[in-house]
Amino acid sequence: MNYKFDIQLTAAPKPKPDSSSLKFGTEFTDHMFIMEYETGKGWHDGRIVPYGPISLDPAAAVLHYGQEMFEGMKAYKTPSGRIQLFRPYMNAERARASNERMCMPDIDPELFVGAIKALVDIERGWIPEKPGTSLYIRPFIFADDAFLGVHAANHYLFVIICSPVGSYYDIPGGGLAPTSIYVEDEYVRASLGGVGFAKVGGNYAAALKAQANAAAFGCAQVLWLDAVEHSFVEEIGTSNAFFVIGDEVITAPLLGTILPGVTRASVIELLKKWGVKISERRLRISEVVKASEQGTLKEIFASGTAALISPVGKLQFKDKSLAVGGGVVGKLAQRLYDTLYGIQMGTADDEMGWTVSI
Ligand SMILES: Cc1ncc(COP(=O)(O)O)c(C=O)c1O
């Protein structure tokens, strides 16, 4: 089904930022998408309007009980000027899983992706062109009913905003740089039966404390351990984690506590295609430390939409500082980055048919 939306263009377009000094998520485009849901009526009144504040009743459910979810993805401009999204239907399916877990209304993937395409089409002039830059897309749904009882709401808003973003590491032209990671062994991110697999705000608010611990050790991100034994590696900050030990690449299985990343799925598919041994299995942090001591820990890298592939150069675990892969960018991380970045930017063959043109 092809969805049509009303469009109200801004009368006051903003100046576009210089694409060589873009940060992450600080500038927003001229328009946003907004659509309403009401029990009995379904999703309705999808429209594109000038970007601006949303008025909320102080009793709006989202402000009290956090009934909301969000997604994150990017639009890329290829050297020939084509605009493309990377596997947007995977985001749409993940959004459905988040909605289901949060007792929020289901949304047709065609409507979800159709709204994104319609907004990005209007904002195509906002997609930066310098290497390493892109247009970050943030769809989100929240309960805006005014009530203080604890129950699922009857009214929701689905909003999409866009933000031109720069290279994650501030490296001119994009590229990779090894990061330092703090192994969090006190606070946990998610437990079995909880909401770890859903992309919901509460997961991120609960992570801020650990993020502050990491920063105190000079680390950029947190490596989360499981909530029961504080022993098995789960994910790194807002990305999934991969460990290369000997000739095996290991990543945490999708048991309900980690976010099923679109980049994670793509990395696994590429590794399989390349004939690299990839295991989705539980891995103890003690096994990682042992491999580091024995010299078999070749690489650790994170995968996610924001930084794509992010090599880890150092692990801080309790009072131990472990150098990973000699502190330089690993071969596999580099190959994955180059391949994925090439597909997203339209400079490499998209054999898997992962991109969707607008
Ligand atoms: C907690 C968490 N894990 C993993 C990821 C990576 O997911 P994706 O590759 O879909 O960006 C993200 C980012 O969305 C995240 O927030």
The ligand as an SDF file (V2000), in Angstrom:
LIG
                    3D

 16 16  0  0  0  0  0  0  0  0999 V2000
   21.7100   -0.5490   22.8360 C   0  0  0  0  0  0  0  0  0  0  0  0
   22.0460   -0.6310   21.3940 C   0  0  0  0  0  0  0  0  0  0  0  0
   22.6240   -1.7460   20.9130 N   0  0  0  0  0  0  0  0  0  0  0  0
   22.9260   -1.8770   19.6050 C   0  0  0  0  0  0  0  0  0  0  0  0
   22.6740   -0.8750   18.7010 C   0  0  0  0  0  0  0  0  0  0  0  0
   23.0340   -1.0460   17.2500 C   0  0  0  0  0  0  0  0  0  0  0  0
   21.8900   -1.1990   16.4600 O   0  0  0  0  0  0  0  0  0  0  0  0
   21.9090   -0.7430   14.9300 P   0  0  0  0  0  0  0  0  0  0  0  0
   23.0090   -1.5090   14.2760 O   0  0  0  0  0  0  0  0  0  0  0  0
   20.5570   -1.1190   14.4270 O   0  0  0  0  0  0  0  0  0  0  0  0
   22.1530    0.7150   14.9360 O   0  0  0  0  0  0  0  0  0  0  0  0
   22.0770    0.3210   19.1570 C   0  0  0  0  0  0  0  0  0  0  0  0
   21.7890    1.4240   18.2200 C   0  0  0  0  0  0  0  0  0  0  0  0
   20.7110    1.5260   17.7550 O   0  0  0  0  0  0  0  0  0  0  0  0
   21.7450    0.4440   20.5260 C   0  0  0  0  0  0  0  0  0  0  0  0
   21.1700    1.5590   20.9920 O   0  0  0  0  0  0  0  0  0  0  0  0
  1  2  1  0
  2  3  1  0
  2 15  2  0
  3  4  2  0
  4  5  1  0
  5  6  1  0
  5 12  2  0
  6  7  1  0
  7  8  1  0
  8  9  2  0
  8 10  1  0
  8 11  1  0
 12 13  1  0
 12 15  1  0
 13 14  2  0
 15 16  1  0
M  END
$$$$
